[in-house]
Amino acid sequence: MKGIWNNPKLKEFNPIPKEIFSIGEGQTPISSIIFDNQRIWIKDENANPTGSFKDRCIAFQLSYYYSKGR
């Protein structure tokens, strides 16, 4: 899987749960604009299933707590 599940920093602090729940989060498009003569990169989190950046953390939290028996 991609996105939050292959982040090396995440693995350092919280092992990846055996059961992974996903709602189709991540893989949101990146686009750029020129603002004040500077290129700015924008990650479009509105493209997540619920239209929120919170989809990423919810997927991990559901997986983590399920793996703990909750």
Distance bins in CASP14 RR format, pairs under 12 A and 6 or more apart:
PFRMAT RR
TARGET T0000
AUTHOR 0000-0000-0000
RMODE 2
METHOD distances of the structure
MODEL  1
1 7 0 0 0 0 0 1 0 0 0 0 0
1 10 0 0 0 0 0 1 0 0 0 0 0
1 16 0 0 0 0 1 0 0 0 0 0 0
1 17 0 0 0 0 0 1 0 0 0 0 0
1 20 1 0 0 1 0 0 0 0 0 0 0
1 21 0 0 0 0 0 1 0 0 0 0 0
1 22 1 0 0 1 0 0 0 0 0 0 0
1 24 0 0 0 0 1 0 0 0 0 0 0
1 25 0 0 0 0 0 1 0 0 0 0 0
1 26 0 0 0 0 1 0 0 0 0 0 0
1 27 0 0 0 0 1 0 0 0 0 0 0
1 59 0 0 0 0 1 0 0 0 0 0 0
1 60 0 0 0 0 0 1 0 0 0 0 0
1 63 0 0 0 0 0 1 0 0 0 0 0
2 20 0 0 0 0 0 1 0 0 0 0 0
2 22 0 0 0 0 0 1 0 0 0 0 0
2 24 0 0 0 0 0 1 0 0 0 0 0
2 25 0 0 0 0 0 1 0 0 0 0 0
2 26 1 0 0 1 0 0 0 0 0 0 0
2 27 1 0 0 1 0 0 0 0 0 0 0
2 28 0 0 0 0 0 1 0 0 0 0 0
2 56 0 0 0 0 0 1 0 0 0 0 0
3 10 0 0 0 0 1 0 0 0 0 0 0
3 16 0 0 0 0 0 1 0 0 0 0 0
3 20 0 0 0 0 0 1 0 0 0 0 0
3 22 0 0 0 0 1 0 0 0 0 0 0
3 24 0 0 0 0 0 1 0 0 0 0 0
3 25 0 0 0 0 1 0 0 0 0 0 0
3 26 1 0 1 0 0 0 0 0 0 0 0
3 27 1 0 0 1 0 0 0 0 0 0 0
3 28 0 0 0 0 1 0 0 0 0 0 0
3 43 0 0 0 0 0 1 0 0 0 0 0
3 48 0 0 0 0 0 1 0 0 0 0 0
3 55 0 0 0 0 0 1 0 0 0 0 0
3 56 1 0 0 1 0 0 0 0 0 0 0
3 59 0 0 0 0 1 0 0 0 0 0 0
3 60 0 0 0 0 0 1 0 0 0 0 0
4 10 1 0 0 1 0 0 0 0 0 0 0
4 11 0 0 0 0 0 1 0 0 0 0 0
4 14 0 0 0 0 0 1 0 0 0 0 0
4 16 0 0 0 0 1 0 0 0 0 0 0
4 17 0 0 0 0 0 1 0 0 0 0 0
4 20 0 0 0 0 1 0 0 0 0 0 0
4 21 0 0 0 0 0 1 0 0 0 0 0
4 22 0 0 0 0 1 0 0 0 0 0 0
4 23 0 0 0 0 0 1 0 0 0 0 0
4 24 0 0 0 0 0 1 0 0 0 0 0
4 25 1 0 0 1 0 0 0 0 0 0 0
4 26 1 0 0 1 0 0 0 0 0 0 0
4 27 0 0 0 0 0 1 0 0 0 0 0
4 28 0 0 0 0 0 1 0 0 0 0 0
4 48 0 0 0 0 0 1 0 0 0 0 0
4 53 0 0 0 0 0 1 0 0 0 0 0
4 55 0 0 0 0 1 0 0 0 0 0 0
4 56 1 0 1 0 0 0 0 0 0 0 0
4 57 0 0 0 0 1 0 0 0 0 0 0
4 58 0 0 0 0 0 1 0 0 0 0 0
4 59 1 0 0 1 0 0 0 0 0 0 0
4 60 1 0 1 0 0 0 0 0 0 0 0
4 61 0 0 0 0 0 1 0 0 0 0 0
4 62 0 0 0 0 0 1 0 0 0 0 0
4 63 0 0 0 0 1 0 0 0 0 0 0
4 64 0 0 0 0 0 1 0 0 0 0 0
5 11 0 0 0 0 1 0 0 0 0 0 0
5 14 0 0 0 0 0 1 0 0 0 0 0
5 15 0 0 0 0 0 1 0 0 0 0 0
5 16 1 0 0 1 0 0 0 0 0 0 0
5 17 0 0 0 0 1 0 0 0 0 0 0
5 19 0 0 0 0 0 1 0 0 0 0 0
5 20 1 0 0 1 0 0 0 0 0 0 0
5 21 0 0 0 0 0 1 0 0 0 0 0
5 22 0 0 0 0 1 0 0 0 0 0 0
5 24 0 0 0 0 0 1 0 0 0 0 0
5 25 0 0 0 0 0 1 0 0 0 0 0
5 26 0 0 0 0 1 0 0 0 0 0 0
5 27 0 0 0 0 0 1 0 0 0 0 0
5 56 0 0 0 0 0 1 0 0 0 0 0
5 59 0 0 0 0 1 0 0 0 0 0 0
5 60 0 0 0 0 1 0 0 0 0 0 0
5 63 0 0 0 0 1 0 0 0 0 0 0
5 64 0 0 0 0 0 1 0 0 0 0 0
6 16 0 0 0 0 1 0 0 0 0 0 0
6 20 0 0 0 0 0 1 0 0 0 0 0
6 26 0 0 0 0 0 1 0 0 0 0 0
6 27 0 0 0 0 0 1 0 0 0 0 0
7 13 0 0 0 0 1 0 0 0 0 0 0
7 14 0 0 0 0 0 1 0 0 0 0 0
7 16 0 0 0 0 1 0 0 0 0 0 0
7 26 0 0 0 0 0 1 0 0 0 0 0
7 56 0 0 0 0 1 0 0 0 0 0 0
7 60 0 0 0 0 1 0 0 0 0 0 0
8 16 0 0 0 0 0 1 0 0 0 0 0
10 16 1 0 0 1 0 0 0 0 0 0 0
10 17 0 0 0 0 0 1 0 0 0 0 0
10 56 0 0 0 0 0 1 0 0 0 0 0
10 57 0 0 0 0 0 1 0 0 0 0 0
10 59 0 0 0 0 0 1 0 0 0 0 0
10 60 1 0 0 1 0 0 0 0 0 0 0
10 63 0 0 0 0 0 1 0 0 0 0 0
10 64 0 0 0 0 0 1 0 0 0 0 0
11 17 0 0 0 0 0 1 0 0 0 0 0
11 60 0 0 0 0 0 1 0 0 0 0 0
13 60 0 0 0 0 0 1 0 0 0 0 0
13 64 0 0 0 0 0 1 0 0 0 0 0
14 57 0 0 0 0 0 1 0 0 0 0 0
14 60 1 0 0 1 0 0 0 0 0 0 0
14 61 0 0 0 0 0 1 0 0 0 0 0
14 63 0 0 0 0 1 0 0 0 0 0 0
14 64 1 0 0 1 0 0 0 0 0 0 0
14 65 0 0 0 0 0 1 0 0 0 0 0
14 67 0 0 0 0 0 1 0 0 0 0 0
14 68 0 0 0 0 0 1 0 0 0 0 0
15 60 0 0 0 0 0 1 0 0 0 0 0
15 63 0 0 0 0 0 1 0 0 0 0 0
15 64 0 0 0 0 1 0 0 0 0 0 0
15 67 0 0 0 0 1 0 0 0 0 0 0
15 68 0 0 0 0 0 1 0 0 0 0 0
16 59 0 0 0 0 0 1 0 0 0 0 0
16 60 0 0 0 0 1 0 0 0 0 0 0
16 63 0 0 0 0 1 0 0 0 0 0 0
16 64 0 0 0 0 1 0 0 0 0 0 0
16 67 0 0 0 0 1 0 0 0 0 0 0
17 59 0 0 0 0 0 1 0 0 0 0 0
17 60 0 0 0 0 1 0 0 0 0 0 0
17 61 0 0 0 0 0 1 0 0 0 0 0
17 62 0 0 0 0 1 0 0 0 0 0 0
17 63 1 0 1 0 0 0 0 0 0 0 0
17 64 1 0 1 0 0 0 0 0 0 0 0
17 65 0 0 0 0 1 0 0 0 0 0 0
17 66 1 0 0 1 0 0 0 0 0 0 0
17 67 1 1 0 0 0 0 0 0 0 0 0
17 68 0 0 0 0 1 0 0 0 0 0 0
17 69 0 0 0 0 0 1 0 0 0 0 0
17 70 0 0 0 0 0 1 0 0 0 0 0
18 63 0 0 0 0 1 0 0 0 0 0 0
18 64 0 0 0 0 0 1 0 0 0 0 0
18 66 0 0 0 0 1 0 0 0 0 0 0
18 67 1 0 1 0 0 0 0 0 0 0 0
18 68 0 0 0 0 0 1 0 0 0 0 0
18 69 0 0 0 0 0 1 0 0 0 0 0
19 59 0 0 0 0 0 1 0 0 0 0 0
19 60 0 0 0 0 0 1 0 0 0 0 0
19 62 0 0 0 0 1 0 0 0 0 0 0
19 63 1 0 0 1 0 0 0 0 0 0 0
19 64 0 0 0 0 1 0 0 0 0 0 0
19 65 0 0 0 0 0 1 0 0 0 0 0
19 66 1 0 1 0 0 0 0 0 0 0 0
19 67 1 0 1 0 0 0 0 0 0 0 0
19 68 0 0 0 0 0 1 0 0 0 0 0
19 69 0 0 0 0 1 0 0 0 0 0 0
20 59 1 0 0 1 0 0 0 0 0 0 0
20 60 0 0 0 0 1 0 0 0 0 0 0
20 61 0 0 0 0 0 1 0 0 0 0 0
20 62 0 0 0 0 1 0 0 0 0 0 0
20 63 1 0 1 0 0 0 0 0 0 0 0
20 64 0 0 0 0 1 0 0 0 0 0 0
20 66 0 0 0 0 1 0 0 0 0 0 0
20 67 0 0 0 0 1 0 0 0 0 0 0
21 55 0 0 0 0 0 1 0 0 0 0 0
21 58 0 0 0 0 1 0 0 0 0 0 0
21 59 1 0 1 0 0 0 0 0 0 0 0
21 60 0 0 0 0 1 0 0 0 0 0 0
21 61 0 0 0 0 1 0 0 0 0 0 0
21 62 1 0 1 0 0 0 0 0 0 0 0
21 63 1 0 1 0 0 0 0 0 0 0 0
21 64 0 0 0 0 1 0 0 0 0 0 0
21 65 0 0 0 0 1 0 0 0 0 0 0
21 66 1 0 0 1 0 0 0 0 0 0 0
21 67 0 0 0 0 1 0 0 0 0 0 0
22 48 0 0 0 0 0 1 0 0 0 0 0
22 49 0 0 0 0 1 0 0 0 0 0 0
22 55 0 0 0 0 1 0 0 0 0 0 0
22 56 0 0 0 0 0 1 0 0 0 0 0
22 58 0 0 0 0 0 1 0 0 0 0 0
22 59 1 0 1 0 0 0 0 0 0 0 0
22 60 0 0 0 0 1 0 0 0 0 0 0
22 62 0 0 0 0 1 0 0 0 0 0 0
22 63 0 0 0 0 1 0 0 0 0 0 0
23 48 0 0 0 0 1 0 0 0 0 0 0
23 49 1 0 1 0 0 0 0 0 0 0 0
23 50 1 0 0 1 0 0 0 0 0 0 0
23 51 0 0 0 0 0 1 0 0 0 0 0
23 52 0 0 0 0 0 1 0 0 0 0 0
23 54 0 0 0 0 0 1 0 0 0 0 0
23 55 1 0 0 1 0 0 0 0 0 0 0
23 56 0 0 0 0 1 0 0 0 0 0 0
23 57 0 0 0 0 0 1 0 0 0 0 0
23 58 1 0 0 1 0 0 0 0 0 0 0
23 59 1 0 1 0 0 0 0 0 0 0 0
23 60 0 0 0 0 0 1 0 0 0 0 0
23 61 0 0 0 0 0 1 0 0 0 0 0
23 62 0 0 0 0 1 0 0 0 0 0 0
23 63 0 0 0 0 0 1 0 0 0 0 0
24 47 0 0 0 0 0 1 0 0 0 0 0
24 48 1 0 0 1 0 0 0 0 0 0 0
24 49 1 0 1 0 0 0 0 0 0 0 0
24 50 0 0 0 0 1 0 0 0 0 0 0
24 51 0 0 0 0 0 1 0 0 0 0 0
24 55 1 0 0 1 0 0 0 0 0 0 0
24 56 0 0 0 0 1 0 0 0 0 0 0
24 58 0 0 0 0 0 1 0 0 0 0 0
24 59 1 0 0 1 0 0 0 0 0 0 0
25 45 0 0 0 0 1 0 0 0 0 0 0
25 47 0 0 0 0 1 0 0 0 0 0 0
25 48 1 0 1 0 0 0 0 0 0 0 0
25 49 1 0 0 1 0 0 0 0 0 0 0
25 50 0 0 0 0 1 0 0 0 0 0 0
25 51 0 0 0 0 1 0 0 0 0 0 0
25 52 0 0 0 0 1 0 0 0 0 0 0
25 53 0 0 0 0 1 0 0 0 0 0 0
25 54 0 0 0 0 1 0 0 0 0 0 0
25 55 1 1 0 0 0 0 0 0 0 0 0
25 56 1 0 1 0 0 0 0 0 0 0 0
25 57 0 0 0 0 1 0 0 0 0 0 0
25 58 1 0 0 1 0 0 0 0 0 0 0
25 59 1 0 1 0 0 0 0 0 0 0 0
25 60 0 0 0 0 1 0 0 0 0 0 0
25 61 0 0 0 0 0 1 0 0 0 0 0
25 62 0 0 0 0 0 1 0 0 0 0 0
25 63 0 0 0 0 0 1 0 0 0 0 0
26 43 0 0 0 0 1 0 0 0 0 0 0
26 44 0 0 0 0 0 1 0 0 0 0 0
26 45 0 0 0 0 1 0 0 0 0 0 0
26 46 0 0 0 0 0 1 0 0 0 0 0
26 47 0 0 0 0 1 0 0 0 0 0 0
26 48 1 0 0 1 0 0 0 0 0 0 0
26 49 0 0 0 0 1 0 0 0 0 0 0
26 50 0 0 0 0 0 1 0 0 0 0 0
26 51 0 0 0 0 0 1 0 0 0 0 0
26 52 0 0 0 0 0 1 0 0 0 0 0
26 53 0 0 0 0 1 0 0 0 0 0 0
26 54 0 0 0 0 0 1 0 0 0 0 0
26 55 1 0 0 1 0 0 0 0 0 0 0
26 56 1 0 0 1 0 0 0 0 0 0 0
26 57 0 0 0 0 0 1 0 0 0 0 0
26 58 0 0 0 0 0 1 0 0 0 0 0
26 59 0 0 0 0 1 0 0 0 0 0 0
26 60 0 0 0 0 0 1 0 0 0 0 0
27 43 0 0 0 0 0 1 0 0 0 0 0
27 44 0 0 0 0 0 1 0 0 0 0 0
27 45 0 0 0 0 0 1 0 0 0 0 0
27 47 0 0 0 0 1 0 0 0 0 0 0
27 48 0 0 0 0 1 0 0 0 0 0 0
27 49 0 0 0 0 0 1 0 0 0 0 0
27 55 0 0 0 0 0 1 0 0 0 0 0
27 56 0 0 0 0 0 1 0 0 0 0 0
28 42 0 0 0 0 0 1 0 0 0 0 0
28 43 1 0 1 0 0 0 0 0 0 0 0
28 44 1 0 1 0 0 0 0 0 0 0 0
28 45 1 0 1 0 0 0 0 0 0 0 0
28 46 1 0 0 1 0 0 0 0 0 0 0
28 47 1 0 1 0 0 0 0 0 0 0 0
28 48 1 0 0 1 0 0 0 0 0 0 0
28 49 0 0 0 0 0 1 0 0 0 0 0
28 51 0 0 0 0 1 0 0 0 0 0 0
28 52 0 0 0 0 0 1 0 0 0 0 0
28 53 0 0 0 0 1 0 0 0 0 0 0
28 55 0 0 0 0 1 0 0 0 0 0 0
28 56 0 0 0 0 1 0 0 0 0 0 0
29 41 0 0 0 0 0 1 0 0 0 0 0
29 42 0 0 0 0 1 0 0 0 0 0 0
29 43 1 0 0 1 0 0 0 0 0 0 0
29 44 1 0 1 0 0 0 0 0 0 0 0
29 45 0 0 0 0 1 0 0 0 0 0 0
29 46 0 0 0 0 1 0 0 0 0 0 0
29 47 1 0 1 0 0 0 0 0 0 0 0
29 48 0 0 0 0 0 1 0 0 0 0 0
30 39 0 0 0 0 0 1 0 0 0 0 0
30 40 0 0 0 0 0 1 0 0 0 0 0
30 41 1 0 1 0 0 0 0 0 0 0 0
30 42 1 0 0 1 0 0 0 0 0 0 0
30 43 1 0 1 0 0 0 0 0 0 0 0
30 44 1 0 0 1 0 0 0 0 0 0 0
30 45 0 0 0 0 0 1 0 0 0 0 0
30 47 0 0 0 0 0 1 0 0 0 0 0
31 39 0 0 0 0 0 1 0 0 0 0 0
31 40 0 0 0 0 1 0 0 0 0 0 0
31 41 1 0 0 1 0 0 0 0 0 0 0
31 42 1 0 1 0 0 0 0 0 0 0 0
31 43 0 0 0 0 1 0 0 0 0 0 0
31 44 1 0 0 1 0 0 0 0 0 0 0
31 46 0 0 0 0 0 1 0 0 0 0 0
31 47 0 0 0 0 0 1 0 0 0 0 0
32 38 0 0 0 0 0 1 0 0 0 0 0
32 39 1 0 1 0 0 0 0 0 0 0 0
32 40 1 0 0 1 0 0 0 0 0 0 0
32 41 1 0 1 0 0 0 0 0 0 0 0
32 42 1 0 0 1 0 0 0 0 0 0 0
32 43 0 0 0 0 0 1 0 0 0 0 0
32 44 0 0 0 0 0 1 0 0 0 0 0
33 39 1 0 0 1 0 0 0 0 0 0 0
33 40 1 0 1 0 0 0 0 0 0 0 0
33 41 0 0 0 0 1 0 0 0 0 0 0
33 42 1 0 0 1 0 0 0 0 0 0 0
33 44 0 0 0 0 0 1 0 0 0 0 0
34 40 1 0 0 1 0 0 0 0 0 0 0
34 41 0 0 0 0 0 1 0 0 0 0 0
34 42 0 0 0 0 0 1 0 0 0 0 0
35 41 0 0 0 0 0 1 0 0 0 0 0
35 42 0 0 0 0 1 0 0 0 0 0 0
43 53 0 0 0 0 1 0 0 0 0 0 0
43 56 0 0 0 0 0 1 0 0 0 0 0
44 51 0 0 0 0 1 0 0 0 0 0 0
44 52 0 0 0 0 0 1 0 0 0 0 0
44 53 0 0 0 0 0 1 0 0 0 0 0
45 51 1 0 0 1 0 0 0 0 0 0 0
45 52 1 0 0 1 0 0 0 0 0 0 0
45 53 1 1 0 0 0 0 0 0 0 0 0
45 54 0 0 0 0 1 0 0 0 0 0 0
45 55 1 0 0 1 0 0 0 0 0 0 0
45 56 0 0 0 0 1 0 0 0 0 0 0
45 57 0 0 0 0 0 1 0 0 0 0 0
46 52 1 0 0 1 0 0 0 0 0 0 0
46 53 0 0 0 0 1 0 0 0 0 0 0
46 54 0 0 0 0 0 1 0 0 0 0 0
46 55 0 0 0 0 0 1 0 0 0 0 0
47 53 0 0 0 0 0 1 0 0 0 0 0
47 55 0 0 0 0 1 0 0 0 0 0 0
48 54 0 0 0 0 1 0 0 0 0 0 0
48 55 1 0 1 0 0 0 0 0 0 0 0
48 56 1 0 0 1 0 0 0 0 0 0 0
48 57 0 0 0 0 0 1 0 0 0 0 0
48 58 0 0 0 0 1 0 0 0 0 0 0
48 59 0 0 0 0 1 0 0 0 0 0 0
49 55 1 0 1 0 0 0 0 0 0 0 0
49 56 0 0 0 0 0 1 0 0 0 0 0
49 58 0 0 0 0 1 0 0 0 0 0 0
49 59 0 0 0 0 1 0 0 0 0 0 0
50 56 0 0 0 0 0 1 0 0 0 0 0
50 57 0 0 0 0 0 1 0 0 0 0 0
50 58 0 0 0 0 1 0 0 0 0 0 0
50 59 0 0 0 0 0 1 0 0 0 0 0
51 58 0 0 0 0 0 1 0 0 0 0 0
52 58 0 0 0 0 1 0 0 0 0 0 0
52 59 0 0 0 0 0 1 0 0 0 0 0
53 59 0 0 0 0 0 1 0 0 0 0 0
54 60 0 0 0 0 0 1 0 0 0 0 0
54 61 0 0 0 0 1 0 0 0 0 0 0
54 62 0 0 0 0 0 1 0 0 0 0 0
55 61 0 0 0 0 0 1 0 0 0 0 0
55 62 0 0 0 0 0 1 0 0 0 0 0
56 62 0 0 0 0 0 1 0 0 0 0 0
56 63 0 0 0 0 0 1 0 0 0 0 0
57 63 0 0 0 0 0 1 0 0 0 0 0
57 64 0 0 0 0 0 1 0 0 0 0 0
58 64 0 0 0 0 0 1 0 0 0 0 0
58 65 0 0 0 0 0 1 0 0 0 0 0
59 65 0 0 0 0 0 1 0 0 0 0 0
59 66 0 0 0 0 0 1 0 0 0 0 0
60 66 0 0 0 0 0 1 0 0 0 0 0
60 67 0 0 0 0 0 1 0 0 0 0 0
61 67 0 0 0 0 0 1 0 0 0 0 0
61 68 0 0 0 0 0 1 0 0 0 0 0
61 70 0 0 0 0 0 1 0 0 0 0 0
62 68 0 0 0 0 0 1 0 0 0 0 0
62 69 0 0 0 0 0 1 0 0 0 0 0
62 70 0 0 0 0 1 0 0 0 0 0 0
63 69 0 0 0 0 0 1 0 0 0 0 0
63 70 0 0 0 0 0 1 0 0 0 0 0
64 70 0 0 0 0 1 0 0 0 0 0 0
END
